[in-house]
Amino acid sequence: MRLICVVYAALTVCTAFVHGEDTDPRNLSTGAWHCRCGVEDILLEMDRILRPEGSVIIRDDVDILLNVKAIMDAMQWDGRITDHESSPHEREKILFATKKYWTAPRPDQD
C-alpha cells in the first residue's frame, strides 16, 4: 500500500493506493494456495483506514466484484457496479463504494 498526503491551506488530503494482486483463492500455483491475503483482509484494512463517507474505486472481474460488494454490503457500505468504459460486454467492471457513517443503536432500542 502506498500513502500519498497533500497539504492544502485548509485541510490535509490523504490518498491510499491499495494494490491487491491475485487475491482470488481459485488461482492455484503448484498445488498450493497462491494468494497472500484474502479479499476480506483487504476490505477490513480499507474500512479501518477510510473515514466515514470516504470512497473507493475497485476495478476487477465481475465475479470478484460481486463477492466484494456482498462483503461491503455487510460492512454497511454503499456500492454500485458499473460497466467497463469500452463495452458493457467486458468481464472487467468497476465498483464505486462509499463507507457510510453509522452508529450502533442504543441498547434500549430493538
C-alpha positions in Angstrom: 0.0 0.0 0.0 1.2 3.5 -0.8 0.0 6.5 1.1 0.2 10.0 -0.5 -0.7 13.1 1.5 -1.2 16.5 0.0 -1.4 19.5 2.4 -3.7 22.4 1.4 -4.2 25.6 3.3 -7.4 24.4 4.9 -7.1 20.7 5.1 -4.8 17.6 4.6 -6.0 15.2 1.9 -4.6 11.7 2.1 -5.0 9.1 -0.7 -4.0 5.5 -0.3 -3.4 3.2 -3.2 -4.1 -0.4 -2.3 -3.0 -3.0 -4.9 -4.4 -6.4 -4.3 -2.9 -8.7 -6.9 -4.0 -12.3 -7.2 -6.4 -12.3 -4.2 -8.7 -14.8 -6.0 -8.5 -18.1 -4.0 -9.4 -20.0 -7.1 -6.0 -19.4 -8.5 -3.7 -22.3 -7.6 0.1 -22.4 -8.1 1.9 -25.8 -7.8 -0.9 -27.3 -5.8 -0.8 -24.7 -3.0 -2.9 -21.6 -2.4 -1.1 -18.8 -4.2 -2.8 -15.7 -2.8 -1.2 -13.9 0.2 -4.3 -12.4 1.7 -8.0 -12.6 1.2 -10.4 -10.0 -0.1 -11.9 -9.8 3.5 -8.4 -8.8 4.8 -8.1 -6.0 2.3 -11.6 -4.8 2.9 -11.2 -4.8 6.7 -8.0 -2.8 6.3 -9.7 -0.3 4.0 -12.5 0.0 6.5 -10.0 0.8 9.2 -8.1 3.4 7.2 -11.0 5.1 5.5 -13.1 7.8 7.2 -16.9 7.7 7.1 -18.2 8.9 3.8 -14.8 8.2 2.2 -14.9 6.4 -1.2 -13.1 3.7 -3.1 -12.9 2.6 -6.7 -12.2 -1.1 -7.4 -11.7 -2.5 -10.9 -11.7 -6.3 -11.4 -13.6 -9.2 -12.9 -17.4 -9.1 -12.3 -17.4 -12.3 -10.2 -14.8 -10.9 -7.9 -16.7 -7.5 -7.6 -19.9 -9.3 -6.8 -18.1 -11.0 -3.9 -16.6 -7.7 -2.8 -19.9 -5.9 -3.0 -21.6 -8.6 -0.8 -18.9 -8.1 1.8 -19.2 -4.3 1.6 -23.0 -4.5 2.0 -22.4 -6.5 5.2 -20.0 -3.8 6.4 -22.7 -1.1 5.9 -21.0 0.4 2.7 -23.0 1.8 -0.3 -21.7 0.5 -3.6 -22.6 0.1 -7.2 -21.0 -1.8 -10.0 -20.8 -0.1 -13.4 -19.8 -1.4 -16.9 -16.3 -1.1 -18.3 -15.7 2.0 -20.3 -15.0 0.2 -23.6 -18.0 -2.1 -23.6 -20.7 -3.5 -21.3 -19.8 -7.0 -22.6 -16.4 -6.8 -20.9 -16.0 -9.1 -17.8 -14.0 -6.4 -16.1 -16.3 -4.0 -14.2 -15.8 -1.0 -11.9 -17.2 -0.9 -8.3 -17.7 2.5 -6.7 -18.3 2.3 -3.0 -18.6 4.8 -0.1 -18.2 4.0 3.6 -21.4 5.1 5.4 -21.4 7.0 8.6 -23.5 4.9 11.0 -23.7 4.2 14.7 -25.0 1.2 16.7 -28.5 1.6 18.0 -28.9 2.4 21.7 -29.2 -0.8 23.9 -32.8 0.0 24.8 -33.8 0.1 21.1 -34.6 -3.1 19.2 
